[in-house]
Amino acid sequence: MRDLLTSEELGTVNVSIREFPDGSPQTGDIPIGKYDWTLFFEVHGGTLFEPLVEPITDEENTSGFYKDLPDWISETNFGWGQL
């Protein structure tokens, strides 16, 4: 993430894993279901929602997150056009 975010942006990072839905805004491709776990990655007020699904392995979930992160950053208000 140090290659993708400035030190100021890194200082605003908040990461949590929560069962969804949990009252958070529903935007983008968020899985809807009683037992869905979702990674919430927040930077400068923007939130990337990354579903954590089974039977996909932890490595596959991690790979998906890092694949989606650069595109998400380039589409945020703070990182618009960086990619």
trRosetta pair geometry for C-beta under 8 A, 3 or more apart (Angstrom, degrees):
i j d omega theta_ij theta_ji phi_ij phi_ji
1 4 5.6 -70 -153 46 47 104
1 5 5.5 -3 165 16 87 114
1 10 6.8 126 126 -107 112 100
1 13 7.5 51 159 -92 153 156
1 69 7.4 -96 -104 177 84 153
2 5 6.9 -70 -118 55 24 80
2 10 6.9 14 -102 -81 64 143
4 69 6.4 61 139 137 175 114
4 70 6.1 -124 -121 -96 130 74
4 73 5.7 -172 170 -26 113 170
5 9 3.9 -129 -171 96 101 124
5 10 4.9 133 111 -59 123 77
5 13 7.3 72 140 -60 173 117
5 43 6.6 -116 -119 -142 136 149
5 73 7.2 -132 -76 -123 80 138
6 9 4.6 97 50 8 75 102
6 10 6.9 -134 95 -6 40 87
7 10 5.5 -49 -144 35 34 115
7 11 6.6 42 153 -26 62 102
8 11 5.7 -54 -158 28 31 116
8 12 7.3 19 150 -12 61 105
9 12 6.0 -64 -158 35 38 105
9 13 7.3 60 145 -48 66 88
9 43 5.5 31 -175 -172 93 119
9 44 6.1 -49 -127 -32 82 115
9 78 6.5 145 -106 143 115 143
9 79 7.8 55 -114 -63 154 106
10 13 5.7 -27 -159 -11 43 119
12 42 7.6 -95 141 124 86 82
12 43 5.5 100 94 -152 103 56
12 44 5.2 83 98 -59 157 56
13 41 7.4 -26 -155 -168 91 78
13 42 7.0 141 -154 81 42 59
13 43 5.4 -10 -93 -91 66 87
14 40 7.7 -19 111 116 89 97
14 41 7.9 157 81 -157 52 34
14 42 4.3 -11 58 60 96 112
14 43 7.9 -177 22 -68 67 44
15 39 7.1 -18 -163 -170 90 94
15 40 7.1 157 -153 84 41 61
15 41 5.5 1 -108 -109 82 68
15 42 7.5 -163 -71 25 39 72
16 39 7.7 159 86 -155 39 51
16 40 4.9 -7 62 56 86 106
17 37 6.0 20 176 178 99 107
17 38 7.2 175 -150 85 60 35
17 39 5.4 -28 -98 -98 80 63
17 40 7.4 -178 -86 16 28 75
17 52 6.7 6 -144 -3 115 150
18 22 5.0 -63 149 -1 127 159
18 24 7.4 118 80 -19 143 134
18 37 7.2 174 92 -149 24 67
18 38 6.3 -25 65 61 70 82
18 40 6.3 6 16 -7 108 120
19 22 5.9 115 81 -63 67 113
19 35 7.0 -56 -145 -143 109 38
19 36 7.0 115 -162 75 62 49
19 37 5.9 -47 -98 -96 53 65
19 38 7.8 88 -157 17 13 81
20 24 7.2 -60 -122 42 92 116
20 30 6.5 -124 171 175 152 112
20 31 6.8 110 85 75 132 78
20 32 7.7 -100 129 -112 104 39
20 33 7.7 56 91 54 86 64
20 36 4.7 -49 62 93 97 102
20 37 6.9 138 5 -126 89 15
20 38 4.3 40 -32 -1 134 124
20 51 7.9 -89 32 -111 147 81
21 24 7.1 -148 -158 41 71 76
21 26 7.0 -32 -114 -75 117 111
21 32 6.9 5 -42 -134 107 74
24 40 6.9 -129 -127 -98 166 139
24 47 8.0 -137 -177 148 126 165
25 47 7.9 132 56 54 108 143
26 30 5.6 -131 -149 53 77 140
26 32 7.6 26 -137 -84 135 103
27 30 7.1 75 62 -18 34 122
27 47 8.0 111 54 76 122 107
27 49 7.3 150 71 0 75 135
28 49 5.7 165 68 45 131 117
29 49 7.9 -173 70 87 55 112
29 51 7.9 -79 119 -15 86 120
30 38 6.6 7 -148 -111 97 151
30 49 5.1 -25 -93 133 102 152
30 51 6.9 149 -146 -64 50 102
31 36 4.5 -165 99 -139 114 151
31 38 7.2 -174 43 -76 92 108
31 51 4.7 76 -2 -113 116 141
31 53 7.1 112 -31 -80 161 112
32 36 7.2 -157 -173 7 6 152
33 36 4.4 102 61 -31 97 110
36 51 6.4 -47 -174 -141 111 103
36 53 7.6 -21 -139 -93 85 80
37 51 7.6 111 84 -163 52 59
37 52 4.5 -42 97 64 100 111
38 49 5.6 -12 180 -166 126 91
38 50 6.7 146 -166 72 71 42
38 51 5.4 -42 -107 -103 81 51
38 52 6.4 -177 -100 9 24 84
39 48 7.8 -9 108 106 94 88
39 49 7.4 146 77 -161 58 40
39 50 4.2 -16 59 63 109 100
39 51 7.8 -127 19 -51 78 5
39 52 5.8 94 -28 -43 92 108
39 61 7.9 131 -21 170 133 114
39 65 6.5 -18 73 -102 157 129
40 47 5.9 -24 -164 -161 87 114
40 48 7.7 147 -159 75 38 53
40 49 6.3 -11 -103 -104 64 67
41 47 6.9 138 72 -158 48 58
41 48 4.3 -17 63 58 106 102
41 49 8.0 -163 25 -70 77 23
41 50 6.6 32 -4 -1 114 113
41 65 7.5 121 -35 -158 148 113
41 69 7.7 -57 114 -108 162 97
42 45 7.4 3 -173 -113 99 7
42 46 6.9 164 -150 83 59 43
42 47 4.8 -21 -96 -98 81 79
42 48 7.8 -161 -72 22 36 67
43 46 5.7 -19 68 60 72 92
43 48 8.0 18 12 -5 98 101
43 73 7.7 -5 67 -109 149 87
43 76 7.3 9 82 -165 104 174
43 78 6.9 -115 125 54 99 146
44 76 7.2 110 74 154 114 136
44 77 7.3 -133 122 73 120 95
44 78 4.2 56 87 -39 160 152
45 77 7.5 -16 78 46 113 126
45 78 7.9 131 45 -29 90 118
46 72 7.8 159 143 161 127 98
46 76 4.2 -39 -77 -135 173 123
46 77 6.6 -180 -59 24 119 86
46 78 6.7 -132 -3 16 127 105
48 68 6.9 145 -168 122 129 115
48 69 6.9 10 -132 -108 175 63
48 72 4.7 37 -100 -179 121 162
50 61 7.6 114 146 -174 115 87
50 64 6.8 147 -163 112 115 104
50 65 5.0 36 -153 -101 166 89
50 68 6.5 166 -102 60 109 147
52 61 5.2 36 -130 -141 78 143
53 56 5.2 60 84 22 82 117
53 61 7.4 168 36 -93 60 105
56 60 4.3 -116 -175 89 98 131
56 61 5.7 121 120 -54 116 81
56 64 7.8 12 167 -16 151 138
57 60 4.7 98 53 7 76 100
57 61 7.1 -136 99 -2 42 86
58 61 5.6 -54 -147 38 33 112
58 62 6.2 34 153 -20 67 106
59 62 5.7 -53 -146 37 30 112
59 63 6.2 33 153 -21 64 107
60 63 5.6 -50 -143 36 32 114
60 64 6.4 36 154 -21 63 104
61 64 5.7 -55 -151 34 30 113
61 65 6.6 32 152 -21 64 104
62 65 5.7 -53 -151 32 32 113
62 66 6.5 20 157 -8 66 107
63 66 6.1 -60 -146 43 29 103
63 67 6.1 33 154 -23 65 110
64 67 5.6 -56 -145 35 29 114
64 68 6.3 19 159 -12 65 110
65 68 6.1 -66 -149 41 27 104
65 69 6.2 41 154 -43 65 104
66 69 5.5 -33 -138 11 34 123
67 70 8.0 -65 179 24 27 95
68 71 6.0 -72 -163 47 47 107
68 72 5.7 45 149 -25 82 114
69 72 5.7 -61 -143 38 28 112
69 73 6.3 29 161 -21 66 105
70 73 5.8 -53 -147 33 31 111
70 74 6.5 25 158 -15 64 107
70 83 5.6 105 160 -99 96 117
71 74 5.9 -60 -150 38 31 108
71 75 6.5 18 155 -12 65 113
71 83 6.6 14 -102 -58 44 164
72 75 6.0 -70 -152 42 30 105
72 76 6.7 40 152 -38 67 102
73 76 5.9 -49 -152 14 34 115
73 79 4.1 -46 168 108 77 167
73 82 6.1 -49 127 57 103 133
73 83 7.1 125 80 -47 91 99
74 79 5.7 -85 -88 128 27 104
74 80 6.9 65 179 -145 49 25
74 81 6.3 126 -163 -34 86 5
74 82 5.0 -132 -103 52 76 77
74 83 3.4 -47 -74 -2 150 108
75 79 7.6 12 38 84 30 97
75 80 7.1 28 -151 -110 17 64
76 79 4.7 51 57 36 101 93
76 80 6.6 -122 82 -56 44 65
77 80 6.3 -12 -142 -36 23 110
79 82 4.5 -54 -177 -1 87 131
